[in-house]
Amino acid sequence: MPFIYVLQSSMTGGYYTGATSNLEVRLSQHNSDQSRSTKNRGPWTLIHNEEFSTLAEALRRERFLKT
C-alpha cells in the first residue's frame, strides 16, 4: 500500500515529505544516508504518515502537503 510520510530531522529540526510503497525500508534509507535529498541531515523521526489505496492518491496528497 502506498504511503505519504513526514519526517523531522533531529539535527536541523527541518521537515521532509515523501511517498513510498514500503515505509519501513524508506525510513531506513533516510537514516542511513542512502537518500540524496536527506543525506547528512539525519537522524530522521517519522512524525506523520497516511496510507492510500493507490499511488496516484498518495502522490496527490504529497503535492498538497508540499505546497
N, C-alpha and C positions, 0 to 999 in steps of 0.2 A: 504494500500500500504506500502511496506517495505521502510525504510529509512536508510541511514547511517548518522551519525552526528558527529560533532567535538565540544567539549565543552572546555572552558577555565576557570580555577579556578581563582576567584578574589583574593583568599588568597595566593596561591603559584605561579600563573602565568602558571602553568602546563596545559597540554592538555590531553583530554580523547576522544577516538574514539570508537563508538559503533554502533550497528544496532538494529532496533526495528520496530514494525509494528504500534506503536502509539507514535509519537514523543512528544506530549504534556504531556502524562502520564509519559513517561520515564524521561523527563526533571524534572518534579515534583518529581519523585522518587529520582533523583540525588540530588536535592536541599533540600530534607527533610531527607537526610542521610539514605535512605532505600536501597541504593546500596552499598554493601560491598566494591567494588573497588574504590568508590569515597567518602566514608564516611569521615567526618571530614576535608575535603579539600575545601568545597564549601564556598560561593555560586558559582554556575556554570552559565556561559553565553554561549548560543548557538552561535557559530561563523560560522558554515557551516553545510549545510545538502543537501543531494541528494536523490531523490525519484527514486525507481526502480519498474519494473513490477513484479519481482519475488524475493523471499527471497534469493535464491541462488546467484543472481546477486549482491544483496546488500552485502552479506557476502564476495563475491569475492572482491568487491571494498573496504570493510573494511580491509580485509587482506592486500590489496595493500597499503592502507594508513598507516597501522601499520608497514610496512617494510621500 
